[in-house]
Amino acid sequence: MSAHDPRFAALMQRAPIAMAFVAAQRFVEVSESFNHLFGHVDDHDLKGAETRAVFVSDPSHNTWLERLGTSFKAGQVVDDEFELVRRDGSRFWGRIQASPVDWAGVDGEALWIVQDVTAARAARLAPTWTAKHDPVTELSNRREFERRLSDHVGSRRSEPVSVLWIDLDNFGEIVSGMGTETADHFLYGLGQLLQAKVRASDTVARIEKDRFAVLLPDCDQHYAEIVAEKIRSAVHGFRLRWGLHRARTKASVGVVLLHPTLETPDAVLAAASLACGEAKASGGDCVRIFVVQQAAEATSS
């Protein structure tokens, strides 16, 4: 699809994504959303402008160019946050994702996608946010998950509550083969996938390394199993394309319905982890349910 193709023109005009094609430190083509993001309207187009125009200073622009060169030569996409400037001089924090159009010629044309993350960045830097969230995935952390789970453990309310434990199969191979930076991007993407598969009232957390948990209020075992299977299938189909890297994995999922015998958050998570362990022992990429009698058998043994 060339720049003169009407489909390309329609895409650049109507797509709700701020994207631009860049070559030799100039914007070759820009989407309408890209122009609007930087405060440029119909009579002021960034097409043809130097990329320096959207950075707050020469040092900031130079740092970005160095980051591009290093990452592209290593076969990696750039995903970083920089302070950027609009046409009226106002500033904002932008998340810039950039990759070469052709990895065989990394010094050629590149695609940039920019998002305004000013509000999200401010939230991440707040002490209350950092205390409750995992810095890699931006999901809830274990401490926050256990706090929310404790509101349901031992509760006399009648609605059922379920918990999922998700353990990625062979994730260590991604880390050893592609490095921690690619693995972190994989975990972030996977976290976004998990959130998209549950309700807004549910809580998704990264518990440790490659293990996640989901709190499902007002959800009985039958529907929790349906959600677990949907998540397992989604992880199975998830593919990370990060520069020249390609990664995929599968997941084992354990399901537990809260029960009076599970008296603490630790006991609930242990039960969910036990069910997940059975899934892994069965070959992985499957779902297993924790049965209450398992707890009694484990205790007696």
Secondary structure, 3 states (H helix, E strand, C coil): CCCCCHHHHHHHHHCCCEEEEEECCEEEEECHHHHHHCCCCCCCCCCCCEHHHHECCHHHHHHHHHHHHHHHHCCCCEEEEEEEECCCCCEEEEEEEEEECCHHHCCCCEEEEEEECHHHHHHHHCHHHHHHECCCCCCECHHHHHHHHHCCCCCCCCCCEEEEEEEEECHHHHHHHHCHHHHHHHHHHHHHHHHHCCCCCCEEEEEECCEEEEEEECCCHHHHHHHHHHHHHHHHHCCEEECCEEECCEEEEEEEECCCCCCCHHHHHHHHHHHHHHHHHCCCCCEEECCHHHHHHHHHC
